[in-house]
Amino acid sequence: MSLSGCLHSAEDSDAWMRVDAKTFHANVEEMDDAFLLDVRTSGEWEDDGHLEGAFLIPHEEIELELDSLPTDKDTTILLYCRSGNRSQVAAKMLVSLGFTDVIELESGINGWKDAGYSVVYGA
């Protein structure tokens, strides 16, 4: 029995993890060396807030911003967007670029806020 369809397509079944807001929050708190990546637009970043310590690279610009990503491909990347759709696209791209430890917030920042976790505004 395969459960890979519950997470993402079979070819990606071990490529990255999708987690709920509670698990993502624990990862943010415990993984000091992780790279926290927001893949929304700059307008969303400014208007809707972002997680403290996050870097903004819109999902369609990841390949153009390779110098902004960790040089160590084994660095944990904690990844989120607004609702979980663009972060899936970004996760696939990061895995194709050779990153080996990608953790995606399944519900996006909307689910993060709904779970009662804080965001910050500004730079």
Salt bridges, closest charged atoms under 4 A:
GLU29 OE2 - HIS25 NE2 3.76
ASP38 OD2 - ARG40 NH2 2.68
GLU44 OE2 - ARG82 NE 3.85
GLU44 OE2 - ARG86 NH2 2.82
GLU60 OE1 - HIS59 ND1 3.05
GLU104 OE1 - ARG18 NE 2.90
GLU106 OE2 - ARG18 NH1 3.92
